[in-house]
Amino acid sequence: MRTVFWVAAIVFAVDQLSKYWIVHVLNLREVFAIDVFPPYLNFRMAWNTGINFGALASGNPAMRWVWIGVALVIVGAVLWWVWTDPQGRWQKIAAGLLVGGALGNVIDRVIYGAVADFLNMSCCGFTNPTSFNVADISIFVGAFGLVIFSSDKKPA
């Protein structure tokens, strides 16, 4: 369980520090766009009120609390699963990635009312219209890792 918490803490810290730097220090919330290494890496400010890539976004302010609740239930379920069913090292790392990323986005919803997305990557003639953040990457990699490294144990 210690591995889960350390990975989650590191992901959470990197996510929140990167968002603070981008939103407040580089002032992306007012500048809206900074080309870093076009087209491969750009900063594009986006406030996501929905889930991944803005899906299920709503103008209803109450939905922010619904998404916070959903994220906290998922975090609780993952932590319960890891605690009650001992997992291998890779499952714990994956769980920590997911938990840290989810909590990073929860904090955004509490502070800003939406998730601060800023990374935009395009390549090879494809222009990506969406932005994402460190937490989103961690959630995706963590969920993928939980599936890939899941145990093949079958209940007796």
JOJO-V308854 format. One record per backbone hydrogen bond with DSSP energy under -0.5 kcal/mol. NH is the residue of the N-H (numbers start at 0). CO is the residue of the C=O. Records with the same first field share a line. If there is no record, write none. Layout:
BEGIN
NH = CO  CO
END
This chain:
BEGIN
4 = 0
5 = 1
6 = 2
7 = 3
8 = 4
9 = 5
10 = 6
11 = 7
12 = 8
13 = 9
14 = 10
15 = 11
16 = 12
17 = 13
18 = 14
19 = 15
20 = 16
21 = 17
22 = 18
23 = 19
24 = 19
25 = 20
27 = 21
28 = 22
29 = 26
30 = 26
31 = 27
32 = 30
33 = 42
35 = 33  40
36 = 40
39 = 36
40 = 36
41 = 119
42 = 33
43 = 41  117
44 = 31
45 = 116
47 = 45  114
48 = 46
50 = 54
53 = 50
54 = 51
56 = 53
60 = 58
62 = 59
63 = 60
64 = 60  61
65 = 61
66 = 62
67 = 63
68 = 64
69 = 65
70 = 66
71 = 67
72 = 68
73 = 69
74 = 70
75 = 71
76 = 72
77 = 73
78 = 74
79 = 75
80 = 76
81 = 77
82 = 78
83 = 79
84 = 80
91 = 87
92 = 88
93 = 89
94 = 90
95 = 91
96 = 92
97 = 93
98 = 94
99 = 95
100 = 96
101 = 97
102 = 98
103 = 99
104 = 100
105 = 101
106 = 102
107 = 103
108 = 104
109 = 105
110 = 106
111 = 107
112 = 107  108
113 = 107
114 = 47
116 = 45  114
117 = 131
118 = 131
119 = 41
121 = 38
122 = 125
125 = 122
126 = 124
127 = 125
131 = 118
136 = 132
137 = 133
138 = 134
139 = 135
140 = 136
141 = 137
142 = 138
143 = 139
144 = 140
145 = 141
146 = 142
147 = 143
148 = 144
149 = 146
END
